[in-house]
Amino acid sequence: MGVAPLASGAQQLASGSTTLANGIAQYTGGVGQLATGLNTLMANSGQLNSGAGQLSSGLNTLRNNSGSLRAGSSQLSAGASQLNNTVNSQLGNLPVNDLMGAMDKAQALQQSMTQLQTGLTQAKSALAGVQESAGKLESAAGSLSGVSQAGQQLGNVARSDANIAAQLGKLAQSTSDNSIKAQLGSLAQDAGNNAKTLQGVGTALGELNSLGSALQGMQGQLKNLSSMNDLLNNADTTISQANGLLNTLNGYKPMLSQMPDTLKQLQGATSQIAAGANTLNGGVQQYTNGVDTAAAGSSTLASGVSQYTAGVAQAGAGAGQLTANSGQLNSGAGQLASALGQLNAQVPTLVGGVNQLAAGTQKLVDNLPALTQGITKLNAGAGQLASALGKGAKTVNGIKPTKKTAKMFAEPTRVKHKSYSYVPNYGHALAPYVLSVALYVGALIFNFVYPIRRVAIQGRSPLAWWASKVVLGSLIITLMAIAEGGIMMALGLTVIHVPSFFGTLILFGLASMAVVMFLSMTFDNPGRFIAMVLLMLQLGGSGGTFPMEVTMKFYNVIHFALPMTYSILGLRDGISDGLGEHYVAFCNSVLLGIAIVFFLLLLVAMIWLQHHHFAGKSELDHNQELLGEEKDDDGMHLQDRDQTI
């Protein structure tokens, strides 16, 4: 139970290391995206600085020209008012000559209005530059907005990096391996440094965000200034109309008779010119004030843009450092996950060893009382042994050694040799094999010569037919066994156990007769062929000529399935002894079992033959016809032979 938390903790540690490696991979991916965005900002920083400089230069030019514009506007307003007053107060009572003088003054006024129109054209060009700068300022504000989003993402990454550093610190405290603890500590320090760097870059991006807000305010002012373009266009239109009227007046000099109507029109035009001049003067004043405000803000804008580009460069450097450390962080996380995986893989072995140790300790504790008792008995026995050895030493010291004593120590025992069997010559060793082969061949010859399928008395039951064949075959093979054994003993074969010798011979003869008779009765001539094949197998697989250890594997496989194997073993014990009565009884039982089984199979076969009307029919009955007189079946050969003779 004590090692279960260890296995669970190791598994949790390995799982946490995998999660940590995945989080670091996501973190490094975010760092790569941040670095890409900062590189884009750095690439646009030069263009932003250039646009800010152009904006500041254009606003200063407008500011320098705004004095002339104010003077021309005031002069235009004053001339228009004077013209309107003159037309309203004196034009109705002026004689023609006076009217011509007024028209001369109107021509001088036209020249002033032409100069004013030139100033308005310059003002419109300056406003066009302001509008272009406003577009660049809007692009810069958009870039700063993207930087603000990047700063927020960088802040999230910094917090994630700080969490990773904290988890690495906890993992370093939870393990006892100094190598893993050192690696975790190094990774935690790197992650902490990266978090601090990210926080610094995020602060710089926050300042850039405030600059973006200022740029948006200045952008609004420039948009307000751009509305002055409408006023300038209206003033330009009014001046053009006034010039047209003055040109009309100049064309009307020859037609003084028509002057009253024209003067009325001129009076209305001068009123419009005066109103337009006043409006233009007010617009010019607003425009010049806006130009002054924009010129003052352009310096702040240029300074803010410089701070922005410096912050982008600092953020790019920090992102480069983070990118450079990403590979090491990924490698360290991979090493940590691999090491923890190996540790987790070894935990089952450790747990098994601890469990075995606990089991062994428990057995030791359980057997401790018996061990204590054994030690006590051992101490008592050691004391008795020491006492007895002391007494024996005294006894030995009191004995005077003689030659008999030395001989007793030199030859403490005598070796007695006793043979468990005696085989006087090679003939006695080969006799069991030859006797077995002779009996099997005798059974085979009997079934070749005797018409085994012939029925002596028709109409009797299959059992009577079977009994007649079994009794005859058993009697013949028994006589063969007795005659064979008696002849061998008469010729000088020494038999130690005569009853066992003849018993094994008779049982093997019955087993051989049963097998051969079953094959011959059931299959006729093919069965006799199978019986001969079985003889060949027994010659090599019974172990009668050579030990089975030096015989091929096939014969070793079939060795104990052959009847002759057991007859040879039984006859060896009967002739030379050595195997034992129990082993001989086993061999004789196997031979008896083979005889009984095949005699019963013979009964089944004879019942089948009689039932199918094959009883009494055998190919053996026609074997002798091959030796009969040759007949002239086609009626040609004997006639040719007689004619030849």
VENBELGI-V345641 format. One line per field, one symbol per residue. psi: psi as a letter, one per 20 degrees, with the letter a starting at -180 (. if undefined). burial: I if it has 24 or more other C-alpha atoms within 12 Angstrom, else O. Layout:
# VENBELGI-V345641
psi = ???
burial = ???
This chain:
# VENBELGI-V345641
psi = hhighggghgghggghhgggggghggghghgggghgghhgghhigghggghhggggghhhghhhihghhgghggggggghggggggghhihhiqrhghhhhhhghhghhhghhgghhghhgghhghhghggghhghhggghgghghhgghggghgghgghhggghgghgghhhiqiohghggghgggggghgghggghgghhgghgghghhhgghhghhgghhhhhihhgghgggggghggghgghhgghijgimhhjhgghhghhghghggggghggggggghggghghggghghhhggggghhghghghggghggghggghhigghgggggggghgghggghhighggggghggggghggggghjgghgggghghggghhggggghhgghghgghipoqahhgghghhmhrppppppiqpohrhghhighgggggggghghgggihgpnhiqpgoqjrqhghgghggggggggghghgggggggghhhjjpppgngghghggggghgggghggghgggggicghhhghhhhhgghhhhjikhgqqhhjqrhghhgjgjjphhghhggghghhgirhhqhghghgghhgggggggghhghgggghggghhjkipipqhhhjhiihjrppqnhikgghghgghg.
burial = OOOOOOIOOIIOIIOIIIOIIOIIIOIIOIIIOIIOIIIIIIOIIOOIIOIIIIIIIIIIIIIOIIOIIIOIIIIIIIIIIIIIOIIOOOIOOOOOOOIIOIIOOIIOIIOIIIIIIOIIOIIIOIIIIIIIIIIIIIIIIIIIIIIIOIIIIIIOIIIIIIOIIIIIIOIIOOIOOOOIOOIIIIIIIIIIIIIIIIIIIIIIIIIIIIIIIIIIOIIOIIIIIIIIIOIIIIIIOIIIIIIOIIOIIIOOOOOOOOIOOIIOOIIOIIIIIIIIIIIIIIIIIIIIIIIIIIIOIIIOIIOIIIIIIIIIIIIIIIIIIIIOIIOOIIOIIIIIIOIIOOIIOOIOOOOOOOOOOOOOOOOOOOOOOOOOOOOOOOOOOOOOOOOOOOOOOOOOOOOOOOOOOOOOOOOOOOOOOOOOOOOOOOOIIIIIIIIIIIIIIIIIIIIIOOIIIIIOOOOOOIOOIIOOIIOOIIOIIIIIIIOIIOOIOOOOIIIOIIOIIIIIIIIIIIIIIIIIIIIIIIIIIOIIOOIIOIIOIIIIIIIIIOOOOOOOOOIOOOIIOIIIIIIIIIIIIIIIIOOOOOOIIOIIOIIIOIIIOIIOIIIOIIIOIIOOOOIIOIIIOOOOOOOOOOOOOOOOOOOOOOOOO
